[in-house]
Amino acid sequence: MLKILGYVVLVILVVIAGVLVYASTKPDSFRVERSVSVNAPADRIQPLIADLRRWAEWSPYEKKDPGMKRSFGSITAGKGATYAWDGDKNVGQGSMEILEAAPAKVVIKLDFQKPFEAHNTAEFTLKPKGDATEVTWAIHGPSPLITKVVSLFMNMDTMIGKDFEAGLADLKALAEKR
């Protein structure tokens, strides 16, 4: 009986080692992005992104936990604007700061504390396309080993991508409503 238990433990350790070795071969960074064409000029769309108080109108993450605790810094729009949240398992806990708020690009530093620590960058780019504007929402950052292991079982592009698609659809509807 002890011999069988020893083999079982050995097999489990070999499987765990195999998963860790395979995960370590994955890329050291990730990027997820989605785009939408909005029938509005960039100067109508950019303020909806660069004003953190306006995110409640279109961000899918704001809708996932209506009871989420939110706090804003003394600056809420443009470069230097800050926002922090503390919510349930659907949104976790973290903060963001706008690092750049140009007419065609908004760059945001994202720091997550829960459900796990992560430090990423979100970028919104706005490119004129005739009478419309192509809006791209992207997130990128490092992929430490734990993220690589999780990516073996969960596809981050699919998971985050559907949220970006929903947020961009709401942003489009809001910008085109005016």
C-alpha positions in Angstrom: 0.0 0.0 0.0 2.8 2.4 0.9 4.6 1.5 -2.4 1.4 2.4 -4.4 1.0 5.7 -2.5 4.7 6.5 -3.3 4.1 5.9 -7.0 1.0 8.1 -6.9 2.9 10.9 -5.2 5.7 10.5 -7.8 3.3 10.7 -10.7 1.6 13.8 -9.3 5.0 15.5 -8.8 6.1 14.6 -12.4 2.8 16.1 -13.7 3.2 19.3 -11.7 6.8 19.6 -12.9 5.7 19.0 -16.5 3.1 21.7 -16.2 5.6 24.2 -14.7 8.2 23.4 -17.4 5.7 23.7 -20.2 4.2 26.9 -18.8 7.7 28.5 -18.5 8.0 28.2 -22.3 5.0 30.6 -22.8 5.7 34.3 -23.8 6.9 36.6 -21.0 4.2 39.2 -21.8 0.6 39.3 -23.1 -1.5 41.6 -25.1 -5.3 41.6 -25.7 -7.0 44.2 -27.9 -10.3 44.8 -29.6 -11.4 47.6 -31.9 -14.7 49.2 -33.0 -15.7 51.8 -35.6 -17.6 54.7 -34.0 -19.6 57.1 -36.0 -18.3 60.1 -34.1 -15.2 62.3 -34.1 -12.4 61.5 -31.7 -13.0 64.7 -29.8 -16.4 63.3 -28.8 -15.0 59.9 -27.8 -11.8 60.8 -26.0 -13.4 62.6 -23.1 -15.5 59.5 -22.3 -12.3 57.6 -21.8 -10.1 60.3 -20.3 -12.6 61.2 -17.6 -12.6 58.3 -15.1 -16.0 59.4 -13.7 -17.5 58.7 -17.1 -16.4 55.0 -17.1 -19.6 54.1 -15.2 -21.5 54.9 -18.4 -19.7 52.4 -20.6 -17.2 50.2 -18.8 -18.3 46.5 -18.5 -16.3 46.2 -15.2 -18.5 48.9 -13.6 -21.6 46.8 -14.3 -20.1 43.5 -13.0 -20.4 44.6 -9.3 -22.8 47.5 -8.8 -21.9 47.4 -5.0 -18.3 48.0 -5.7 -16.6 50.6 -3.6 -15.1 53.4 -5.8 -12.8 56.2 -4.9 -11.4 59.0 -7.1 -8.3 61.1 -6.6 -8.3 64.9 -6.7 -7.9 64.7 -10.5 -10.5 62.7 -12.3 -9.9 63.5 -15.9 -6.8 63.7 -18.1 -3.2 63.0 -17.2 -2.8 62.3 -13.5 -6.4 61.2 -12.9 -6.7 58.3 -10.5 -9.4 55.9 -9.5 -9.4 52.9 -7.2 -12.0 50.1 -6.7 -12.7 47.3 -4.3 -15.3 44.8 -5.4 -16.4 41.3 -5.4 -14.7 38.3 -7.2 -15.9 39.6 -10.5 -13.8 42.8 -10.4 -11.3 42.4 -7.6 -9.4 45.3 -6.2 -7.1 47.7 -7.8 -6.3 51.2 -9.1 -5.6 53.0 -12.2 -3.9 56.3 -13.2 -4.0 58.1 -16.5 -0.4 58.5 -17.7 -1.3 60.1 -21.1 -4.4 61.8 -22.3 -3.7 63.0 -25.8 -6.5 63.6 -28.4 -5.8 60.3 -30.1 -4.5 58.2 -27.3 -5.2 57.5 -23.6 -2.6 55.4 -21.6 -3.6 54.0 -18.2 -1.4 52.3 -15.6 -3.4 49.4 -14.1 -2.5 47.9 -10.7 -4.5 44.9 -9.5 -4.2 43.7 -5.9 -7.0 41.1 -6.0 -7.7 38.4 -7.0 -4.0 38.5 -7.7 -1.3 41.1 -8.0 -0.6 42.4 -11.5 0.7 45.6 -13.1 -0.4 46.2 -16.6 -1.0 49.0 -19.1 -4.2 49.8 -20.9 -4.2 51.9 -24.1 -7.0 53.5 -26.1 -6.2 54.7 -29.5 -8.5 56.8 -31.7 -7.8 56.9 -35.5 -10.0 58.8 -37.9 -11.5 56.7 -40.7 -13.5 58.9 -42.9 -16.5 60.3 -40.9 -15.9 57.6 -38.2 -13.2 56.9 -35.6 -11.6 53.5 -35.1 -11.3 53.0 -31.3 -8.9 50.3 -30.1 -8.8 49.2 -26.5 -5.7 47.2 -25.5 -4.1 45.8 -22.4 -0.6 44.5 -22.1 1.8 43.5 -19.4 4.2 40.9 -18.1 3.3 37.3 -17.8 4.9 35.9 -14.6 5.0 32.1 -14.1 1.6 32.0 -12.3 0.0 33.8 -15.3 1.6 31.4 -17.7 0.2 28.4 -15.7 -3.3 30.0 -15.6 -3.1 30.6 -19.3 -2.8 26.8 -19.9 -6.3 26.4 -18.5 -8.0 29.8 -19.3 -7.6 31.8 -22.5 -7.0 35.4 -21.4 -7.8 36.8 -24.9 -11.2 35.2 -24.9 -11.9 36.1 -21.2 -10.9 39.8 -21.4 -11.7 40.2 -25.1 -15.4 39.7 -24.6 -15.4 42.4 -21.9 -13.6 44.8 -24.2 -16.1 44.1 -26.9 -19.0 44.8 -24.6 -17.3 48.0 -23.3 -16.5 49.2 -26.8 -20.1 48.6 -27.9 -21.4 50.7 -25.0 -18.8 53.4 -25.7 -19.9 53.4 -29.3 -23.6 53.7 -28.4 -22.8 56.5 -26.0 -20.6 58.5 -28.4 -23.1 58.1 -31.3 -26.1 59.2 -29.1 -25.0 62.8 -29.1 
